Amino acid sequence: MKTRRVLLDGAVCIAAFGVMGLAPAAAQTAAYPSKPIRFIVPYATGGSTTNIARLIGQRLTEVWGQPVLVDNRPGANTTTGTLAAARSPGDGYTILLGVSSHVLIPLLSPTSYHPVNDFTPIASVASTETLLTISPSLPVKNLKELLAYAAGKPDGITYATGGAGSATHLAHELFNKMTGMRARHIPYKGAAPALVDLAGGQVDISFAIPGSAISLVKAGKIRALAVTGDARLPALPDVPTFAELGMPDFKMRQWYGVIAPAGVPPEIANRLATEIARIAATADFKERLQQFGMGSYIVTGADLGAIMRSESAQFSKIIQDAGIKIE
C-alpha cells in the first residue's frame, strides 16, 4: 500500500506540474496583446502597401489599446523585411504585410525562408486586378485590334513591366501564351517609369495595377483595353473585362493581407484574423481601398494558406513555361 500511495502521489504531482506549465501560455493568450505589435512592410515608405498597413495598424491600436508600429523594411526584392519577419518569434507580436509576390519571389531566386511553411496566414484584406494598357500612339481601339496589330509586326511589339519576375511580368507571359501574341519584354525599375515610357510611346503595352494607372488613363496619357476580374472597375466603367472579351480564363489578381511568423498559437492567430477581417469589412476601410484602386477581399486562416499554395503552383508553371529567370 505504501508503494501504491507513492506512485499515486507522484502521478498527482506530475499532473499538477503539467497544469502549471500550461497556465502561463493560457494566460499569455488571454492577455494578448499586452505590448506593442511590430507590423513589417517589406517595401519602401509610401505606396499602397504602406497605406494599407497604416490603416490596419491604426484600427488595431484603437481597438486593443496597444501600439501597432509600422516598420518599413525594404531591400533585396522584399526579402529583407520578409526574412526579418520569418526569424521573429511566432507569438503574434510581429506581423507582416504580405502580397501575392510573397509566394512568387522565392520561385525566381533562392531565399532563406519558405513562403508558406515558415509563416502563419492571418487574413487578406484587399485585392487588385490587372489592367491592360497601351500607348496612345498605337493605332488600335480594342483587344481584337491589338492582337491583329501585333500579328502584323514581324518582330512583335514591346511590353513594359515594373521589373523582371514581377506579377505583371507573369501576366504578360500568360497573356502571350494564351493569345499567341509575340511581345518583347522591357523591364523597368518600378511601375512608374514603365508607365511614363508607355505614355511617351517608347513601349507599346503594359499590364499595370489599376492604382498606378487609373489617373493616367483618365488623363488620356495612356489607354486601357481590358481588366481582369468578374466586374468592371468602378473608376473605369467603360473598360471591359477579359471575360466579356472572350477570355474568361485569363486571371491575374493580387491580394494584400497579413501573415505572421510560423508557430503563432491558434487562439492568437484567430484573434488577429477576426479583428482584421472586421476592420476590412467596414465601409470606411472599403472606401479607402477604392482610392487606392483596390477592392475588398477578405480571406482568413487556412483558406488564405490554401490560396498561397495554389498561387505558388500557378506561378511556378508560368515561370517554367516562359523560361523566366532573374539575372
C-alpha positions as CSV (number, residue, x, y, z in Angstrom):
1,M,0.0,0.0,0.0
2,K,2.8,2.4,0.8
3,T,4.3,1.8,-2.7
4,R,1.0,2.4,-4.3
5,R,0.5,5.6,-2.4
6,V,3.9,7.0,-3.5
7,L,3.0,6.2,-7.2
8,L,-0.3,7.9,-6.9
9,D,1.2,11.0,-5.2
10,G,3.8,11.1,-7.9
11,A,1.1,10.9,-10.6
12,V,-0.8,13.7,-8.9
13,C,2.4,15.8,-8.7
14,I,3.2,15.3,-12.4
15,A,-0.4,16.2,-13.4
16,A,-0.3,19.3,-11.3
17,F,3.1,20.3,-12.8
18,G,1.6,19.9,-16.3
19,V,-1.3,22.2,-15.5
20,M,1.1,24.8,-14.0
21,G,3.2,24.6,-17.2
22,L,0.1,25.3,-19.4
23,A,-1.1,28.1,-17.2
24,P,1.4,30.8,-18.3
25,A,0.7,30.0,-22.0
26,A,-3.0,30.2,-21.5
27,A,-2.7,33.5,-19.6
28,Q,-0.4,34.9,-22.3
29,T,-3.0,34.1,-24.9
30,A,-5.9,35.6,-22.9
31,A,-3.9,38.8,-22.3
32,Y,-2.9,39.3,-25.9
33,P,-1.9,41.8,-26.9
34,S,-0.1,43.1,-23.8
35,K,2.7,45.0,-25.6
36,P,3.3,46.8,-28.9
37,I,3.0,44.9,-32.2
38,R,5.5,45.3,-34.9
39,F,4.0,45.4,-38.4
40,I,6.7,44.8,-41.0
41,V,6.2,46.2,-44.5
42,P,8.9,44.8,-46.9
43,Y,8.6,47.8,-49.2
44,A,9.8,51.4,-49.1
45,T,7.7,54.0,-47.4
46,G,4.7,55.2,-49.4
47,G,2.5,53.4,-51.9
48,S,-0.4,51.1,-51.4
49,T,1.3,48.6,-49.1
50,T,2.3,51.2,-46.5
51,N,-1.1,52.8,-46.7
52,I,-2.9,49.5,-46.1
53,A,-0.5,48.7,-43.2
54,R,-1.1,52.1,-41.6
55,L,-4.9,51.7,-41.9
56,I,-4.9,48.3,-40.3
57,G,-2.4,49.4,-37.6
58,Q,-4.4,52.5,-36.7
59,R,-7.6,50.5,-36.3
60,L,-5.9,47.7,-34.2
61,T,-4.4,50.3,-32.0
62,E,-7.7,51.9,-31.4
63,V,-9.4,48.6,-30.6
64,W,-6.7,47.0,-28.5
65,G,-5.1,50.0,-26.9
66,Q,-1.6,48.7,-27.8
67,P,0.5,50.5,-30.5
68,V,0.9,48.7,-33.8
69,L,4.1,50.1,-35.2
70,V,4.6,50.0,-39.0
71,D,8.2,49.1,-39.8
72,N,9.2,49.6,-43.4
73,R,12.0,47.2,-44.2
74,P,12.6,47.3,-48.0
75,G,15.5,45.7,-49.8
76,A,16.5,42.6,-51.9
77,N,13.2,42.5,-53.7
78,T,11.2,42.4,-50.4
79,T,13.3,39.5,-48.9
80,T,15.0,41.7,-46.3
81,G,11.8,42.5,-44.5
82,T,10.2,39.1,-45.1
83,L,13.3,37.3,-43.7
84,A,13.2,39.6,-40.6
85,A,9.6,38.5,-40.0
86,A,10.3,34.8,-40.6
87,R,13.1,34.9,-38.0
88,S,10.9,36.6,-35.4
89,P,9.1,34.7,-32.6
90,G,5.8,33.2,-33.5
91,D,4.0,35.0,-30.7
92,G,1.7,37.4,-32.5
93,Y,3.8,40.4,-31.8
94,T,5.4,40.5,-35.2
95,I,3.2,40.5,-38.3
96,L,4.0,41.1,-42.0
97,L,2.2,42.9,-44.8
98,G,2.0,40.2,-47.5
99,V,1.0,40.4,-51.1
100,S,0.9,37.8,-53.9
101,S,4.5,38.4,-54.7
102,H,5.3,36.8,-51.3
103,V,4.9,33.4,-52.9
104,L,6.3,34.5,-56.3
105,I,9.7,35.8,-55.4
106,P,11.1,32.6,-53.9
107,L,10.2,30.8,-57.1
108,L,12.6,33.1,-59.0
109,S,15.6,33.3,-56.7
110,P,16.6,31.3,-53.6
111,T,15.5,32.7,-50.2
112,S,16.3,31.7,-46.7
113,Y,12.7,31.1,-45.9
114,H,9.8,29.1,-47.3
115,P,6.9,31.5,-48.3
116,V,4.2,29.1,-46.9
117,N,5.8,26.7,-44.4
118,D,7.6,29.5,-42.5
119,F,4.6,31.7,-42.0
120,T,1.1,31.7,-40.4
121,P,-1.6,33.0,-42.7
122,I,-3.8,35.5,-40.9
123,A,-6.1,37.4,-43.2
124,S,-6.2,39.1,-46.6
125,V,-8.0,42.4,-46.7
126,A,-7.8,43.7,-50.3
127,S,-7.1,42.7,-53.9
128,T,-6.4,44.4,-57.1
129,E,-7.0,43.2,-60.6
130,T,-4.7,43.8,-63.6
131,L,-5.3,46.3,-66.3
132,L,-4.0,46.0,-69.9
133,T,-2.9,49.5,-71.0
134,I,-1.4,50.7,-74.3
135,S,0.4,53.6,-75.6
136,P,-1.9,56.3,-77.1
137,S,0.3,56.1,-80.2
138,L,-0.9,52.6,-81.1
139,P,-3.5,52.6,-83.9
140,V,-5.8,50.2,-82.1
141,K,-9.1,50.7,-80.2
142,N,-9.7,47.3,-78.6
143,L,-8.2,44.0,-77.7
144,K,-9.1,42.3,-81.0
145,E,-7.4,45.1,-83.0
146,L,-4.3,44.9,-80.7
147,L,-3.9,41.2,-81.4
148,A,-4.2,41.9,-85.1
149,Y,-1.8,44.8,-85.0
150,A,0.8,42.7,-83.1
151,A,0.4,39.8,-85.6
152,G,1.3,42.2,-88.4
153,K,4.6,43.1,-86.8
154,P,7.5,40.8,-87.9
155,D,9.4,41.4,-84.6
156,G,6.3,41.6,-82.5
157,I,5.6,44.5,-80.1
158,T,7.2,45.6,-76.8
159,Y,5.7,45.4,-73.3
160,A,6.9,47.1,-70.2
161,T,6.9,45.9,-66.6
162,G,8.0,47.2,-63.2
163,G,10.7,44.5,-63.2
164,A,11.7,41.0,-64.3
165,G,9.8,38.4,-62.3
166,S,7.1,40.8,-61.2
167,A,3.4,39.8,-61.1
168,T,2.8,42.0,-64.2
169,H,5.7,40.2,-66.0
170,L,3.9,36.9,-65.3
171,A,0.6,38.4,-66.5
172,H,2.2,39.3,-69.9
173,E,3.8,35.9,-70.3
174,L,0.5,34.2,-69.5
175,F,-1.3,36.5,-72.0
176,N,1.3,35.9,-74.7
177,K,0.8,32.1,-74.3
178,M,-3.0,32.3,-74.3
179,T,-3.2,34.6,-77.3
180,G,-0.1,33.6,-79.3
181,M,1.0,37.3,-79.3
182,R,4.7,38.0,-79.9
183,A,5.9,40.6,-77.5
184,R,9.4,41.6,-76.2
185,H,9.9,42.3,-72.6
186,I,11.3,45.7,-71.5
187,P,11.8,45.6,-67.7
188,Y,11.9,48.8,-65.7
189,K,12.9,49.6,-62.1
190,G,9.3,50.1,-60.9
191,A,5.9,50.6,-62.4
192,A,6.0,54.4,-62.5
193,P,8.9,54.7,-65.1
194,A,7.3,51.9,-67.1
195,L,4.1,53.8,-67.4
196,V,5.9,57.1,-68.2
197,D,7.6,55.4,-71.2
198,L,4.3,53.8,-72.2
199,A,2.7,57.3,-72.2
200,G,5.6,58.6,-74.3
201,G,5.4,55.8,-76.9
202,Q,8.8,54.2,-76.1
203,V,6.9,50.9,-75.4
204,D,3.7,49.6,-76.8
205,I,1.7,47.9,-74.0
206,S,1.9,47.2,-70.3
207,F,-0.1,45.3,-67.7
208,A,-0.5,47.5,-64.7
209,I,-2.0,47.7,-61.3
210,P,-5.1,49.9,-61.6
211,G,-4.0,52.1,-58.7
212,S,-0.9,53.0,-60.7
213,A,-2.6,53.5,-64.0
214,I,-6.1,54.9,-63.4
215,S,-5.0,58.6,-63.2
216,L,-3.0,58.3,-66.4
217,V,-6.0,56.6,-68.2
218,K,-8.4,59.3,-67.1
219,A,-5.9,62.0,-68.2
220,G,-5.7,60.4,-71.7
221,K,-2.0,59.8,-71.4
222,I,-2.4,56.0,-71.8
223,R,-5.4,53.9,-72.9
224,A,-6.9,50.9,-71.1
225,L,-8.3,48.0,-73.2
226,A,-9.3,45.4,-70.6
227,V,-9.2,44.4,-67.0
228,T,-9.1,41.0,-65.2
229,G,-11.8,40.0,-62.7
230,D,-15.5,39.4,-62.7
231,A,-16.7,43.0,-63.0
232,R,-15.6,46.3,-64.5
233,L,-13.7,48.8,-62.3
234,P,-16.0,51.5,-60.8
235,A,-13.3,54.0,-61.7
236,L,-13.1,52.9,-65.3
237,P,-16.7,51.7,-66.2
238,D,-16.1,51.8,-69.9
239,V,-13.2,49.3,-69.8
240,P,-14.5,45.8,-70.4
241,T,-13.3,42.7,-68.5
242,F,-11.3,40.0,-70.3
243,A,-14.3,37.7,-69.7
244,E,-16.5,40.0,-71.7
245,L,-14.0,39.9,-74.5
246,G,-13.9,36.1,-74.7
247,M,-11.0,35.4,-72.3
248,P,-12.7,34.2,-69.0
249,D,-9.7,32.0,-68.1
250,F,-7.2,34.9,-68.1
251,K,-6.9,35.8,-64.5
252,M,-4.3,37.7,-62.6
253,R,-5.4,39.1,-59.2
254,Q,-3.1,40.3,-56.5
255,W,-4.1,40.1,-52.8
256,Y,-2.9,42.2,-49.9
257,G,-3.1,41.0,-46.3
258,V,-1.4,40.0,-43.1
259,I,0.8,37.0,-42.4
260,A,2.9,36.2,-39.3
261,P,5.9,34.0,-38.5
262,A,5.2,30.3,-38.1
263,G,4.1,28.9,-34.8
264,V,1.6,31.6,-33.7
265,P,-0.8,29.9,-31.3
266,P,-4.2,29.3,-33.0
267,E,-6.0,31.4,-30.4
268,I,-3.9,34.4,-31.1
269,A,-3.9,33.8,-34.9
270,N,-7.7,33.6,-34.8
271,R,-8.0,36.8,-32.7
272,L,-5.8,38.7,-35.2
273,A,-7.8,37.3,-38.2
274,T,-11.2,38.1,-36.7
275,E,-10.3,41.7,-35.8
276,I,-8.5,42.3,-39.1
277,A,-11.4,40.9,-41.1
278,R,-13.8,43.0,-39.1
279,I,-11.8,46.1,-39.9
280,A,-11.6,45.2,-43.6
281,A,-15.4,44.8,-43.8
282,T,-16.1,48.4,-42.6
283,A,-17.4,50.9,-45.1
284,D,-14.7,53.4,-44.3
285,F,-11.9,50.8,-45.0
286,K,-13.5,49.8,-48.3
287,E,-13.8,53.4,-49.3
288,R,-10.1,54.0,-48.7
289,L,-9.3,50.9,-50.7
290,Q,-11.2,52.3,-53.7
291,Q,-9.0,55.3,-53.5
292,F,-6.0,53.0,-54.0
293,G,-7.7,51.3,-56.9
294,M,-8.4,48.2,-54.9
295,G,-11.4,46.2,-53.8
296,S,-12.3,44.3,-50.6
297,Y,-11.0,40.7,-50.5
298,I,-11.3,39.0,-47.1
299,V,-10.0,35.5,-46.7
300,T,-8.7,34.2,-43.3
301,G,-6.6,31.5,-41.8
302,A,-6.3,28.2,-43.6
303,D,-8.3,29.5,-46.6
304,L,-5.6,32.1,-47.2
305,G,-2.9,29.5,-46.8
306,A,-4.7,27.4,-49.5
307,I,-4.6,30.4,-51.8
308,M,-0.9,30.9,-51.2
309,R,-0.2,27.2,-52.0
310,S,-2.4,27.4,-55.1
311,E,-0.7,30.6,-56.4
312,S,2.7,29.1,-55.8
313,A,1.8,26.2,-58.2
314,Q,0.2,28.5,-60.7
315,F,3.2,31.0,-60.8
316,S,5.7,28.1,-60.9
317,K,4.0,26.8,-64.1
318,I,4.0,30.2,-65.8
319,I,7.7,30.7,-64.9
320,Q,8.7,27.3,-66.2
321,D,6.6,27.6,-69.4
322,A,8.0,31.1,-70.2
323,G,11.6,30.4,-69.0
324,I,11.6,33.4,-66.8
325,K,14.8,34.0,-64.9
326,I,16.2,36.7,-62.7
327,E,19.7,37.6,-63.8
